Amino acid sequence: MDMRQLKGLEIAKNGGIRETPKGWIVPSQSGNGAYLVYKEGMGTKCDCPDCQSRGLECKHQWAVKYFYHEVKDEQGNVTVTKAVRMTYPQDWKAYNKAQTSEVRLFDTLLKELVAIIPEQKQVMGRPRLSLNETAFCSIQKVYSQLSQRRAHSLYRNAEEREQISHTPHFNAVGKMLNRKDMTPILEKLLTISALPLRSIETSFAPDSSGFRTSKFGQYAVEKYGTMRKHKWVKAHILTGTKTNVIVGAKIGEENSADCPQFVPLVTEAHDNGFTIEKVTADMGYSSRENYNTATKIGAEAYIPFKSNSTGLSRGSYTWKKMYHFFQFNRDEFMGHYHDRSNVESTFNMVKAKFGDKLKSKNWTAQVNELLCKFIAHNIVVLIHEMHELGVSPSFD
């Protein structure tokens, strides 16, 4: 199976394909919009850019094949099989408790989390704003999806509940997001917010996704007269496949490559105390170095091989072993591989709840805002697992 087939299988398994008189409506894998796959001659066509520009069988056509399969016997009888989306039982009692108590528990857990930020000592000059309280307000603002001015009432409520000692000016939150020294602090908070689930998560998956900004690339517009296009920020994350908690993130430019992010994400998660038994990633992460890194930390990696890959070890016995396992035990390999679809669910959760657009204008603020989204997501995951699995979060 090539990459388009693999992605088509994932789309079909996720469901949402609808049959219409004009063809099949196939949801976009990114979660934004859908495409029409229609019959043409003996085959199908899709109106997506991949099919239209390259003339290849795209992932949406493959998804329809897996969703709608015809088998003709010797007598000419046609049997049509449609894929049925697999569903899982929901603990509605725990879900309802988590949802109805989320806002209250979010502020409580956030206060405990930011308390670990060390305050800067000051012996002279005008008193500075508390660093952890400003971080509290920044993450709370991103969680609420309100503007800086409208979110000011949230800070007042937090002061009344004694979660912060002083309500900062609404501009102070924006200024904090513009500080470069806050980026490593927020990265640390992200890691610590995932640690309460390290005894639960042993299977992980990396992937990347773009987040839209409010800035546009003007060069092509002025030179070629093209339509204005948003600039994007690309987030590379490592997520647990059971709870969808994000254990690490690297923020890069919109064209930053996926493969080089595998080693730092997996290594840092291991160094931070996570027991990584299995890592599943898509074909974009296929490399000997990535397989060797997984072996080094005692994990099994399931990364599909590209069509031009060979079984030559070139110093990597793991690469050679998994290459032959991939070739001769394809079904078992793909059974492990499809755990990685959970990282797609993680991005969908973040974008659906906290938006796929970054409001900040400059690069530093955009990186910090995106990290705040991921921290807020982890706290929401913790609240759910408090009710689902009985987890008692502690950030000490």
C-alpha positions, 0 to 999 in steps of 0.5 A: 500500500502506498501513502494514498492507499493508507490515508484512504483506508483511514478516511474510510475507517473514520466514516463520514462518507456520503453517497449522493446522486452525483457521487460520493462526498468524502470528508477532507482528512484535515477536517476542513471541507469535503471532496466529490468523488464521481464516476467517469467511464470505468473508474472514478475521478475526484475534484481534489487538487491531487487528482486534478493536477497529477492525474493520480488516484487520490486518497479520496478515491481510495477511501470510496473503494474501501467504503464501497466495494463491488464483487461480481461472481461467475453468474454476473451477480454483483454484491455490494459491500459498504464499510461500517464505521467502528464505534466504541462504548462511551461511559456517559456518566463519566463524560457528563461529569467531566463536561459539567465540571470542566470550567471549574476544574480547569482553573483549579488545575491551571493554578496548580500547574503555573505555580511551578514557574519560579518568580523572579526576585526583585530588589528595586524598581517598579513591582513586576507582574507575577510571572505565573499569574500572567501565564495563568491569565494567558492560558485562560484567555486561549482556553476561552477563545475571547479577545484580550479585552473581553477576557479581562472579566475572566481575570477579575473572576479569578481574582475574586476566587483568589486564584490570582492576587491581582488582575493584570491589564488586558495588554499585559497578557499580550505582552507576555505572549510576545516574550521569547523567554516564555517559550521554554517555560510554556514548553516545560508546562506542556510536558509537566501537564502530561506527566500525570498520565505517564503510567497510562500511556505507553504507545505514542504517535508523532505527526504535524499539522498547520495552524492558520495565522492572520498574516498573508504572503504578499510577494506572490500576490504582487508579482503574479496576481494570485489570490491572497493566502494565509501564512501558516505555523506548523506544529509537530507533536508527540501524542499518547494514543490512548488518552490523546495527551500531548507529551511534546511539541516543536513549532516550526515554519509552514514548510518545516519537514516532519522526519527530523522532528522524530528524534527530539520528540521521542528522546525528550519524552523518554528523558522526561519519564514516559515509558515508550513501548511503541511508536507509530508514524506515517511514511514521512518519518521513515528513516534508519535514524528514526528506527534506531532511536526507537530501538535505543529507548526500548520501543518498537517503531511501526513506520511504513516503508517508501516504495523505493526503500530497500532492506539494506541495513547500512548499520541499522539492524532494526531497519532491516528487520522491520523492512522484512516484517513489513514486506511479509507480515503486512496485515500485522504491521498495519494493525499496529500502524493504524494506532497513529490515527489517534494523533489525527484525532488529537489535532482535531480535538485541539482545532475544534475546541480552541480553533485552527487560527492563531490571533497573534501577529508576530512569530514569537507570540504565535508560537507561545499562543499555540503552546498555550492551546496545547497546554489547555488541551492537556488540562481538558484531557486530564479532567476527562481522565479524572472521571474516566480512569480515576486519575488524581493529577499532581504537578509537584 
